[in-house]
C-alpha cells in the first residue's frame, strides 16, 4: 500500500482530474545533444547537483541513456490551462503529487488499439463478483474479481492489505514536499499540503516563458527542499477552430479532421463519444505536433460505442511539455513502504482546447451535411436520398400521392396482395371490370363499368381493400374511398 498521494483540485474539476492522471503517467524527456537532455543545477540545499532534463519525448520506463530507470521517488507538478475553441478566457488548473517509489514506470489502464488510436477498455467479469469484491483488470488486462479493502477505518486512517485477503487499517502518513512556491508564473501560486488549488481564470504559465518551483521540504516523510526550473509549453490553438468544423466533418463517414498551429510539444487528441443507444466511450490519439494535423479514424470513433450511431462528440486537443529534474533528496520513513533516497520531479505544462458537438435530434438522420427528419422530408423520405415523385409528399416515412400510390399498388400485385390479384385475374367478371376501370377519368365511367360487370365487384373490391388497408396504407392515404 503506497502512502497517501496528495492531488490538487482546480477551477474545472472534470478537466483537472483527467489531466492529472494523464500527465502523471506520461512524464517526458527530450533528446538533445548526446545524452538526451540538458543539465542544470537547482539552487536549493536539498537539490545540490541535481540534473534537469527538458523536453517532450515520452520517457517510458527507461532513462535518457536507454538503460532502465533506477528506483526513485516521484514528484509530479502540473500547471495547465484550458480554453474553449470559440474563444474566451483560460481556466487554470494546478496539481501536485509525490509518491515514495515508482515500480515499472508504465502507464495504467488497459486499451484496445484501432488504427493507431487507443480506446479505454472496461473490465467485464461475466456473472459478476461477490459482495466484497469488484471487477478489475489484472496485470495482463484480464478481467478478474478483486477483493475490496473494506475495513472500517477512522478519519485519520486508510485501509490496506497487510496480507492477501486481509484488509486492515493504518494511520495515514503523508508524503509531500512541504510548501510549494511558484516563481515566474502569470498568476501567484503558493500551495501547502494537500496542495488544493482554486482559480477561475488566467493561466499558471507563460508560453515559452521560464519559471521555477521552490519546495520548502516535507515536515515528515517526503522530499527534502528543492528548486526546479521549467519552461512553459506553447498554447494550443486549432486552425480552423474546432467550433468551425461542419456536421459532416464530425458525424459523417470520413475521419474527423483536427488542425492546429504546429509546435514542438507532445500533442494528444481525445474524443469522447456518445452513441444513439446511450452508450459512451473515449478515443485517445497521439499526434505529431510539427505536422499540425491529424485525422481521427472513423473506425475508432465507432468502435468506442460498439458500432452505434453517434449522437454527441466532444473533441479535446492538448499540448504538453515536461521538464524533469533528477537526483533530488528524500527523507523520512513510512510504515510498510519503501522510501527511495533519490527523487525525481516532473513539471508538466499543459494547454488544452476543446469543443462539444451535438448530433442529430431524436428522429433525425444525418444526410449529407444536414440533420434531416426522414419521416417528413420529401427529398429524404424514409431514408437519406429517397426522394418522392413530383407532386407527392412524405408522410410518416413513406411517399404519399397518386404516383406513389399507383407504384405501390403495382408492386403489391406480386407482393402482399398477390393472392387476391390472382383470384381477380382468374375470374372473367373481375378481370373485365379491372380492364374497364383502367382508362376511366370520371365517376360516370366508373359507374358504367360497375353496371356492366357487377358480378365482379366484390372480388375486385378485395384487391382494393388489400392495397388501401394493408399493403399501401401510407402511400394511398386520402386517395382510397
Residue pairs with C-beta under 8 A, 6 or more apart in sequence:
1 158
1 160
1 161
1 170
1 336
1 337
2 99
2 100
2 101
2 337
3 99
3 100
3 173
3 174
3 175
3 221
3 334
3 337
4 158
4 172
4 173
4 174
4 175
5 97
5 98
5 99
5 175
6 96
6 97
6 98
6 174
6 175
6 176
6 193
6 194
6 195
7 17
7 20
7 95
7 96
7 97
7 194
7 195
8 16
8 20
8 78
8 93
8 94
8 95
8 96
8 191
8 194
8 195
8 196
8 197
9 16
9 95
9 196
9 197
9 198
10 16
10 80
10 91
10 92
10 93
10 94
10 95
10 197
10 198
10 199
11 91
11 92
11 93
11 198
11 199
11 200
11 201
12 82
12 91
12 93
15 80
15 82
15 91
15 93
15 352
16 80
16 93
16 95
19 78
19 80
19 93
19 95
19 318
19 350
19 352
20 78
20 95
20 97
22 268
23 76
23 78
23 80
23 320
23 322
23 348
23 350
24 76
24 78
24 97
25 106
25 107
25 108
26 58
26 107
26 266
26 320
26 322
27 59
27 76
27 322
27 324
27 346
27 348
28 55
28 56
28 57
28 58
28 59
28 266
28 320
28 321
28 322
28 324
28 346
28 348
29 36
29 37
29 53
29 54
29 55
29 57
29 59
29 64
29 322
29 324
30 36
30 37
30 38
30 53
30 54
30 55
30 56
30 57
31 37
31 55
31 57
31 64
32 38
32 54
32 55
35 64
35 65
36 53
36 64
36 65
37 51
37 52
37 53
37 54
37 55
37 64
37 324
38 52
38 53
38 54
39 51
39 52
40 51
40 52
40 229
41 47
41 48
41 49
41 50
42 48
42 50
42 52
42 226
42 227
42 228
42 229
42 325
42 328
43 227
44 214
44 215
44 225
44 226
44 227
45 224
45 225
46 215
46 217
46 223
46 224
46 225
46 226
46 328
46 329
47 224
47 225
47 226
47 227
47 228
47 325
47 327
47 328
47 329
49 327
50 226
50 228
50 325
50 326
50 327
50 328
51 325
51 326
51 327
52 228
52 229
52 323
52 324
52 325
52 326
53 64
53 323
53 324
53 325
53 326
54 230
54 231
54 321
54 323
54 324
55 321
55 322
55 323
56 233
56 264
56 265
56 266
56 289
56 320
56 321
56 322
57 266
58 266
59 105
59 322
59 324
60 105
60 106
61 68
61 69
61 104
61 105
61 106
62 68
62 69
63 69
63 70
69 102
69 105
70 342
71 101
71 102
71 103
71 340
71 342
72 101
72 102
72 326
72 340
72 342
72 343
72 344
73 98
73 99
73 100
73 101
73 102
73 175
73 223
73 330
73 339
73 340
73 342
73 343
73 344
74 98
74 99
74 101
74 102
74 343
74 344
74 345
74 346
75 96
75 97
75 98
75 99
75 177
75 223
75 328
75 343
75 344
75 345
75 346
76 95
76 96
76 97
76 98
76 345
76 346
76 348
77 94
77 95
77 96
77 180
77 213
77 345
77 346
77 347
77 348
78 93
78 94
78 95
78 96
78 348
78 349
78 350
79 92
79 94
79 182
79 185
79 204
79 205
79 230
79 232
79 347
79 348
79 349
79 350
80 92
80 93
80 94
80 204
80 348
80 349
80 350
80 351
80 352
81 90
81 91
81 92
81 93
81 202
81 203
81 204
81 205
81 235
81 350
81 351
81 352
82 90
82 91
82 93
82 351
82 352
82 353
82 354
83 89
83 90
83 91
83 235
83 351
83 352
83 353
84 243
84 353
84 354
84 355
85 238
85 241
85 242
85 243
85 353
85 354
85 355
86 241
86 243
86 355
89 201
89 202
90 201
90 202
90 203
91 199
91 200
91 201
92 187
92 197
92 199
92 201
92 202
92 203
92 204
93 197
93 199
93 204
94 189
94 191
94 195
94 197
94 199
94 204
95 195
95 197
96 177
96 180
96 191
96 195
97 195
98 175
98 176
98 177
98 222
98 223
99 175
100 175
100 221
100 330
100 334
100 337
100 338
100 339
100 340
101 337
101 338
101 339
101 340
109 120
109 121
110 120
110 121
110 123
110 137
110 141
111 118
111 119
111 120
111 121
112 118
112 119
112 121
112 303
113 119
114 283
114 297
114 299
114 300
114 303
115 297
115 299
115 300
116 285
116 297
117 283
117 284
117 285
117 296
117 297
117 300
118 283
118 284
118 285
119 281
119 282
119 283
119 284
119 300
119 303
119 304
120 281
120 282
120 284
121 137
121 141
123 135
123 136
123 137
123 143
123 144
124 135
124 143
125 135
125 143
125 144
125 145
126 143
128 135
129 135
129 145
129 146
130 145
132 147
132 148
132 150
133 145
133 146
133 147
133 148
134 145
134 146
134 148
135 143
135 144
135 145
135 146
136 143
136 144
136 145
136 146
137 143
137 144
138 144
147 161
147 164
147 165
147 167
148 167
149 159
149 160
149 161
149 167
150 159
150 167
151 159
151 167
151 168
151 169
152 169
153 159
153 169
154 169
156 171
156 172
157 169
157 170
157 171
157 172
158 169
158 170
158 171
158 172
159 167
159 168
159 169
160 167
160 168
160 169
160 170
160 336
161 167
161 168
162 168
162 336
170 335
170 336
171 335
173 220
173 221
173 334
173 335
173 337
174 193
174 194
174 218
174 220
174 221
174 222
175 218
175 221
175 222
175 332
175 334
175 339
176 193
176 194
176 195
176 218
176 222
176 223
177 215
177 216
177 217
177 218
177 222
177 223
177 225
177 226
178 193
178 215
178 216
178 217
178 218
178 219
178 222
178 223
178 225
179 190
179 191
179 192
179 193
179 215
179 216
180 189
180 190
180 191
180 192
180 195
180 213
180 214
180 215
180 216
181 189
181 190
181 213
181 214
181 215
181 216
182 188
182 189
182 190
182 191
182 204
182 211
182 212
182 213
182 214
183 211
183 212
183 213
183 214
184 206
184 209
184 210
184 211
184 212
185 204
185 205
185 206
185 211
186 202
186 203
186 204
186 205
186 206
187 199
187 202
187 203
187 204
189 197
189 204
191 197
203 235
205 211
205 230
205 232
205 233
205 349
206 232
207 232
207 233
207 234
207 235
207 351
208 231
208 232
208 234
209 231
209 232
210 229
210 230
210 231
210 232
211 229
211 230
211 231
211 232
212 227
212 228
212 229
212 230
213 227
213 228
213 230
213 345
213 347
214 225
214 226
214 227
215 223
215 225
215 226
215 227
216 225
217 223
217 224
217 225
217 226
217 331
218 224
218 331
218 332
220 332
221 330
221 331
221 332
221 333
221 334
221 339
222 330
222 331
222 332
223 328
223 329
223 330
223 331
223 343
223 345
224 328
224 329
224 330
224 331
226 325
226 328
226 329
226 343
226 345
228 323
228 325
228 328
228 345
228 347
229 323
229 325
230 323
230 347
230 349
231 321
231 323
231 349
232 321
232 349
233 263
233 265
233 319
233 320
233 321
233 349
233 350
233 351
234 263
234 264
234 265
234 319
234 351
235 319
235 351
236 260
236 261
236 263
236 267
236 317
236 318
236 319
236 351
236 352
236 353
237 260
237 261
237 353
238 258
238 259
238 260
238 261
238 317
238 353
239 259
239 260
239 261
239 292
240 259
241 355
242 258
242 315
242 317
242 353
242 354
242 355
243 355
245 256
245 257
245 315
245 355
245 357
246 369
247 357
247 366
247 369
247 370
247 371
248 368
248 369
249 256
249 257
250 256
250 310
250 313
250 315
250 357
251 310
251 313
251 357
251 359
251 360
251 366
252 298
252 366
252 369
253 298
254 298
255 295
255 296
255 297
255 298
256 271
256 295
256 296
256 298
256 301
256 313
256 315
257 293
257 294
257 295
257 296
258 269
258 287
258 293
258 294
258 295
258 296
258 315
258 317
259 292
259 293
260 267
260 292
260 293
260 317
260 353
261 292
262 289
262 290
262 291
262 292
263 289
263 290
263 319
264 289
264 290
265 289
265 319
265 320
265 321
266 286
266 289
266 319
266 320
266 321
266 322
267 286
267 287
267 288
267 289
267 294
267 317
267 318
267 319
268 284
268 285
268 286
268 287
268 317
268 318
268 320
269 284
269 285
269 286
269 287
269 294
269 296
269 315
269 316
269 317
270 282
270 283
270 284
270 285
270 315
270 316
270 317
270 318
271 282
271 283
271 285
271 296
271 301
271 304
271 313
271 314
271 315
271 316
272 280
272 281
272 282
272 313
272 314
272 316
273 280
273 281
273 282
273 283
273 301
273 304
273 305
273 310
273 312
273 313
273 314
274 280
274 305
274 310
274 311
274 312
274 313
274 359
275 281
275 305
275 306
275 308
275 309
275 310
275 311
276 308
276 309
276 310
276 311
276 359
277 305
277 308
277 309
279 305
279 306
279 308
280 304
280 305
281 303
281 304
281 305
282 304
283 296
283 300
283 301
283 304
285 294
285 296
285 300
287 293
287 294
288 294
289 319
296 315
301 310
301 313
302 308
302 310
309 359
309 366
310 359
311 358
311 359
311 360
312 356
312 357
312 358
312 359
313 356
313 357
313 359
314 354
314 355
314 356
314 357
315 354
315 355
315 356
315 357
316 352
316 353
316 354
317 352
317 353
317 354
318 350
318 351
318 352
318 353
319 350
319 351
320 348
320 349
320 350
320 351
321 348
321 349
322 346
322 347
322 348
323 346
323 347
324 344
324 345
324 346
324 347
325 344
325 345
325 346
325 347
326 342
326 344
327 342
328 342
328 343
328 344
328 345
329 341
329 342
329 343
330 339
330 340
330 341
330 342
330 343
331 339
332 339
333 339
359 366
359 371
360 366
360 371
360 372
361 371
363 373
363 375
364 371
364 372
364 373
364 374
365 371
365 372
365 373
365 374
365 380
365 383
365 384
366 372
366 384
367 374
367 380
367 384
367 385
368 384
372 380
372 384
374 380
374 381
374 382
374 383
374 384
374 386
374 394
374 397
375 382
375 394
375 396
375 397
376 394
376 395
376 396
377 394
378 387
378 388
378 392
378 393
378 394
378 399
379 385
379 387
379 388
380 386
380 387
381 387
381 388
381 394
381 397
381 398
381 399
382 394
382 397
382 398
382 399
388 394
388 399
388 400
388 401
388 404
389 399
389 401
389 403
389 404
389 407
390 403
391 401
391 402
391 403
392 399
392 400
392 401
392 402
392 403
392 404
393 399
393 400
393 401
394 400
395 474
395 477
396 474
397 474
398 404
398 474
398 475
399 475
400 474
400 475
400 476
400 477
400 478
401 475
401 479
402 479
404 475
404 476
405 467
405 472
405 475
405 476
405 479
407 475
408 467
408 471
408 472
408 475
408 476
409 467
409 471
409 472
409 476
411 471
412 418
412 421
412 466
412 467
412 471
412 472
413 421
414 421
415 471
416 466
416 470
416 471
417 463
417 466
417 467
417 470
417 471
420 459
420 462
420 463
420 466
421 463
423 430
423 459
423 462
424 430
424 431
424 434
424 456
424 459
424 460
424 462
424 463
425 431
425 434
427 456
427 459
428 456
429 453
429 454
429 455
429 456
429 459
430 453
430 456
430 459
430 460
431 456
432 452
432 453
432 456
433 449
433 450
433 452
433 453
433 456
433 457
433 460
434 456
434 460
434 463
436 449
436 452
436 453
437 445
437 446
437 449
437 460
439 445
440 446
440 449
450 457
464 480
467 476
467 480
468 476
468 480
469 480
